[in-house]
Amino acid sequence: MNVITTLFEHEVLEDADDREIRALTQLLKATDVNVLSPIIRQGKVCFQAKQFVGVVRLGTRTIQILPKIYRSTDRTQSIIEASRNLLWMLDYATGINLRKSDTASLKETENWFETLIRLFSINLKQQWRKGVCRSYQTVDDVLPVLKGKWRIAAQMKRPAQKHQFAVSYDTFTSDNALNRVLRYVVEKLWKMTKNSDNRQHLADLRHWMDEITLLPIVDLQYAQSVKLTRLNQQYEPLFNLATLFLQNLGVELSAHNSPAYAFVFNMNQLFEEFITKFIQRHRQEILPATLRHSHLLPQSRQAVMYLAQRGEQGAFKLKPDIVFRDEDTYPAVIDFKYKQLNPQVHRLGISESDFYQMYAYLTRFDCHEVTLIYPQLVGMLEPIRVCFSVENSSKRICVTTVNLIQDLTIQGAHNELMTELRQILEG
């Protein structure tokens, strides 16, 4: 029996038994991802969720951790809405091509990790039926006949086999790098899923993909070496989802015959990537006229600045989340902070280090305004829109929140988010 426990970021798991504590402790030691941090409460070891969201499996218990911005008194609705929006944010950030129907059936009793597995397995089966991805692969072999290119240097190394030829030839095969990545992910998910339908879909795929080499390990570096072309472009969403699994599946352990693994995301990074990709995809609807023809540079690519120099070499690299460049000028700089603001205090709870960082951007990029965007939290009656003027200057640092606390899968909320971001960028 699989038990699902839902936590929001920073909530505490208090009822872990000794076996789960051992499994989680080993999991934390085996990876540098601090998903659940041990704390002592009333003399008992408990675990507190941090800034990571995702799924942690401890034997028969699955712990899903959801974004804190959705936590409210209506817990059931918050869990469903947070799960849907988390998948939707992942869709924008990674290009996994979700449809509304993929999340519409989400229930409190199903963790969203199983929804991702279902999406991957069903769509891969459909695509495999339409046509297996095949490509030319170079094969080195020793044959009794000449075929392709004769590898004379290799032939000279085995004089005792004069009757055979060391050759190299191209073959049109399904056993290529793309399919090996998909095959490896199918095998991993088949072992992890606890949903009977998902397990059956993955079992079918294991049988269909039997001719594909199952590598002992496929890491992110191997996946990044795969080249997508117009001949296999239809597999791009599935490949993106497979890469997502490879990138975020933590170490798998088996403690006392109790499997343990983590599939998690850093919400700081996801929040940044989601808003960035959302603006990029809808730039015509979001960007004001002053920015519409500017280059949007995520992570300040092609706009490298340093705070100082030592000799001829730059020091203390500045890396805003988004820089808008118009020829040699920078009309706007945006940075994202997945932190909680407090509208009741004069400085809004902004850390000094964050504010100094924005001042450095303002100075080095010589722009009129830097915008700092935070998530709006449940309980905030209205968005925060505050600008701090820099003394003895017309420049300013603007602090704002963006509202993701709605069902983002519906078109109305989608349009509202575009409108809000446009208002933020208009200043």
Secondary structure, DSSP 8 states (H G I E B T S, - for coil): --EEEEEETT-EE----HHHHHHHHHHHHH-S--SEEEEEETTEEEEEE-SEEEEEEETTEEEEEE-GGG--S-HHHHHHHHHHHHHHHHHHHH-----HHHHHT--TTS-HHHHHHHHHHHHHHHHHHH----EEEEEEEEESS--SEE-HHHHHT-GGGTTSEEEEEEEEES-SHHHHHHHHHHHHHHHH---HHHHHHHHHHHHHTTTS---S---HHHHHT----TTTGGGHHHHHHHHHHHHHB---EEETTEEEEEEEEEHHHHHHHHHHHHHHHTHHHHS-TTTTTSEEEETTTT--EEEEEETTEEEEEE--SEEEEETTEEEEEEEE--S---TTSTTTT--HHHHHHHHHHHHHTT-SEEEEEEE--TT-SS--EEEEE-TTSS-EEEEEEE---S-TTSHHHHHHHHHHHHHHHH-
